[in-house]
Amino acid sequence: MPADTTDISSTPSPAKKKVGITEEGWLTDCWYFAATSKELLAGKHINREILGQPVLLGRSGDGRAFALRDICPHRLVPLSSGKQIDTDGSATIECPYHGWRFGTSDGECKHMPSLTPDDTMEPTRVKVRKYPLHEANGVVYIYVSHNPRFDGEPVIAPPEFGKLPYAPSFIIEEDFNAHMDDAVVGLMDPAHVPFVHNQWWWRPPSSGFKIKQKPFEPRTRGWAIARHKPSGNSKLYSMVFGNEVTTEIVFQLPGMRWEVVENETARFFTLTCLTPQQEKLTKVTQITWIENAPLLKLASPIVKRMGRTFLLQDKEMVNLQNRGMKYQKAMLWIDDIDIQAKWYQQLKREWATARTESREFSNPIEPKTLSWRS
């Protein structure tokens, strides 16, 4: 019988399973916008879809926010259809089908009404997924780990934006019929403003086109347009804040972009959060805090209406883009207006690679001044 001459060294090793990103291209082990604090009333709960998964978001009677997978493992009934109930001093969610109760703090089943004293089944062996939450300044963020059985400390700190008022001045949100990547790229595009947002009170065609040059620098899991004076055609900023106004724009994985406009005393801070719901459905939420700017605070209803106009215009472009994407997937990206889109993809690849290799994330972005005409 001939000897086995197989060269083991040439046999390819199995590919390492990717961590930090889903098959749909959504980043995991990250924080996402979940809800506003006002949406979570004590003793109540709501249902959301986050990264394609059903999530129950609620607040127990003692005021603590919590998040659980919104499926009872017994007969797959949504737990959000049930009610909050006390079980031996612990806050629980009761499934409306068979009355199984799950702890809001740990996801453990605390009670199975059908069990008799002779049953050996231990309810606490049954669990539903529990998600870490972080609540600050009127916003609730959710940590989505790659491992659904994760039960520890998040690998990154929750979002932190410095000192902000206790609650937002106003919030705007829209569902975009787009993959999160396309929504991110569309919202950060610097050259669409003269065409998409060209209303008379913001950027009328009469403003003309100017060459813009902005210094970009790496930031935590993202980049920033370094602090600078607003563009000459941003008259509204100067009207409200005076001539000493500055602005800074920051993007951070997985999909948060914020802009702060301020002077020595007043501050206008807008955070845009993108939360993937389904493969072609992304929730875009804009949260605005106004501090020490009484006139701007008074004009909040008008500013909110303006912000919604911008968001709806961006949403319409996404809908138009979808018509073309039925026939073609590849897009033509050029420099410098599409550099940020390329950076976003680079950051995503590095995040997934770092998580897969169990190493620290290394920001691939270098300081650079970008130029474009708009």
N, C-alpha and C positions, 0 to 999 in steps of 0.2 A: 504494500500500500504506500503510495507516494507521500512524502512528508508534506505537511501544511506549510506552504511558503508565503502565506499572507504577510505583507509588510504592515505591522500594526502602526508604525510611525506615520504612515501615509493615510490612515483612516481619519477622516475629518471628525473633530470633536463636536458634540452637539452644541448648537448655538445657545448662548446664554440668554435666558428669558429676559426681555426688557422690563425694567422697573422705572417708575416715574412717568409713564405715559401709557394711555390706553390704546386699543386698536383703532379707536375713532380719532386719535390724535390729540386727546385732552390730557393735560398734565395732572399727575397725581402727587401726593405728598405735598399738597399746596393748600393755601387758604383761598376761599371764594366768598363773594357776597352771598348771604343766605336770605336775610329779611331785614326790615327795619324794626327797631325796638317797639314802635307803636303797633306793629302788626301782631306782636306776641302778647296777648292779654293773659293775666294771671288765671290759671285754671283752664285755659283754652289752648287749642293747637290748630295748625293749618298743614296743608300738604303742598310740597314742592317737588319738582323733578330737577335733580342736579347731577350732571354727568351721566344722564340716562338712567338714573336710579330714583325710585320713589323715596322721599324723605319726609318724615313727620317732624315739624318744628313746633315747639310749644313752650309754655312757661308754667311751671308748677305753682301751686297756691302760695308758696313762700317767695315767689318772684324770680326763681332761678330758671334761665332759659336752657332748653335741652333739645337734642336732635336724635332720632332713632330711624332705622330703616322702616319704611311704612308698609310692612308686610308681616302678618302673623305667620310664623313658620308652620303652624298646624294645618290650616285650610286656605292659606294665602289671602285672607281677607285684609284689606287696608286697616291698620290700627287707628288711623285718623278718623275712621267711621265710628270709633268707640268713644269712651269718655274717660276723663281723669278721675281716679278714685283712690282713697287712702287704703293702704294694705299694711296692717301692723305698724303704723307710724311712718310708712314710706309712700312717696308719691308714685303711683303706677298708672299705666294706660290699660284699660280693660277692652279686650277684643269683643265686638258685639256678637260674634257667632257662638263661641263656647265659654266666654268669660275668662279666658286666660289673661293674667295681669302681668305686665312687664314694667320693671322699675325704670323710671325716667332718668335716673342717675347712672345706671349701669347696663340697662337692657336685659337684665336677668328676669326670667319668669318667676314671679313670687307666689303665684297661686293658680292651681288647676281645679276648679270646682268639682269636676267629675270624679276625682280620685277618692277612693275609700281608704279607711285606715289600714287596710291590708295591702294596698298597692305599694310596690317598691320603687315606683318612678319618682325621681327627685326633680321637682320643677326647675330648680336653679341650674340644672344641666342644660336647659333650653335657653338660648339667648337670641336677641336680635341685635343687629349692628348698631353700635353707639358712635356718634360723631362728636369730636371735640368742638366746642363753640368758643368764640371770643366776642364779647359785647363791649362796645365803646362808642361814646358820642352819638348815641341813637342808632347805631348800626350793629347788626349781628353777622359775624363771619363764621364760616364752617370750614373745618379742616377735613379734606378728603384724602385718606391714606391709600396707598396702592394695595396694601393688604387689607381685605375687608374684615379680618379678625384682629386688626391692630388694636391694642389697648395699652397705650403708653403716652409718652410726651411727643408732640409734633417735632419733626426734624428741623423746622424753621419757626421763628417767632411769628406771632400774629401781626397783621398790618398795624403800623404805627405811623401817625402823621403829625406828631407833636401836639401842642396845646390847641384844642378846638372847643367850641361851645358844647354844652351838654347835649344839645339836640340840633339836628339840621334845620336850616331856615326853610328849605323845600326840597322835594325829591321828585324826579321825573324818571319814568321807566317805559320801555317799549320792548316787545319781542321782535327780533329780527329773524327773518326766514333765511338764515345763513349759518354755515359752520362757524365756530368761534374764530378760527384763523382768518376767514374772510371778513368777519365783523371787525376784528382787531385792525387788520390792514387798512380797511376802509376808513375807520375813525382816526387813524394816525396820519393819513395822507395829507401832506402840506399844500398840495397844488390844486385841490378841488374847490377851495373856498370861493374864488372869484366866479365859479360857475354854478355851484350848488347852493351857496349861502350868500347870494348877491342881492339881498333885500336892501332897500334904501337906508334903513336905520343901522345897518351893520357894515356891509361892504358893497356899495352900489357900483355898477360898471364904470361910472364916471371917475372912480378912484384910480383907474388905470393900473398898469402892471409895474411892479418894481422888483429889482433884484434883492432877494433876501439872503443874508448870510448869518447863520446861527452856530455858535460853538456848542458841540455836543460832548458829553463826558459820561463815562461808565458810572453806574450807581448799583446798589444792591439788586442783583438779579434783573438788571435793566439798564436804562440810560436816562439822561436828562438833558434838556436844553438849559444850559447854565443861566443863572439869574441875569436878566437884561431888561432894558426898557421896552415896553410894548411897541409893536410896529406903528408907523406913523398913521396908518389908516384905522387904528383902533382908538378912535376918538372917545368912545364911551368910557374907557378906562381913565383917560385923563380928566374927563368931565367929573367923574366920581371921586378920584383919588388925588387929583392935582398933578403937578409936573414931576414930583419925586417918586412916582409909582414904578414898581418893578414887577416882573412876572417870572415864573419858573414853571417848566412843564416836565413831568417825570413819568416814565413808563416802567412798570415792574411786572415780571411774571407772577401769576399765569395770565392775567389780563386786567391790570389796574393802571389807570392813567389819571394823574391829578395835575391841576393847574392852580397855582396860588398867585393872586394879584394883591399887592399890599404896599403900604407906605409905613411910616414909623408908628402909626396908631391903628390903622384900619386894615382889615384883611378879608379877602373874598376867596374862598377855597372850594373848588369843585372837584369831586372824585367821581370818575367814571369806572364802573365795575362791569365786567362781562362774565356771565355765568352760563356755561353750556347746559342746555336742557336735553335736546335731542341732536342727532347728527346735523340737521339743518334747522336748528332752532336755538337761538341764543338770547338770553335776557340781558338787555343793556340798561343799567341803572345809574343815574346821575344824581349825586348827593351834594348839596351846596350848603356850606356854613358861611354866614356873614357875621363879622365881628367888628364892633366899633365903627360902623358905617350907617348911621341912622337914616340918611336919605335913601341909601341902597336897600336897607331893610324895609323901609316904607314902600319902595317900588318893587318889592319881592314878587307880587302877583304878575307884574309886567315882565320882570326878568324871567320868571318861570315860564311864561307864555313864549318868550323869545327862545329859551332853551328847548322847549318842546318843538318849536318850529324847526330848529337846527336838527334835532334828533329825527323828526319825521322826514326831513329832506334826505338825511343819510339813509334812513330806512328805505326810501323810495329808490335810491341809487342801488341798494342791495337787491331790491326786487327786479330792477332793470338788468342788473348783472346776472341774476339767476336765469334770465331768458337766454343770455348768451352762453351760460355754462351748460345748458342743455345740449349744446353742440360741440363745445370745446372746453377743456379743463385748464390747459396751460395758459398762463398770463405772461405778457411781455413786461418785464420790470427793467427800468432804466435808472441810471444814476443822475442826479442826487436825490430826486424826489422819492425813489423807492428804496433807498438805503435802509430806512427804518423797518420796512417790511422784511428785508433780508436779515437785518439784525434780529428781528423777532424769531425768525426761523433758526438762526444760529443759536440763540439763547435756548430755544426749545430742545434742539439737538444736544446741547451741552448739558442741560438739566437731566434729560433721560439717560445720557451716557454716564454722568456722575452718579446718579441714583443706581444704575445697573452695576457700576463698578464699585459701589460703596465708598465713594470718595467725596471730597469737598467740591462744591460747584466752583468753577473758574470762569469768571466773566470774560468772554472773548472780545468784547468791544473795546476799542482804543479811542482816545480823545480825537475828535475830528471836527473841522468846520465844514458844514454843508451849505451849498448855494443852490438856489432855484429862483425862478421868476414867477411871481403871482401877484 
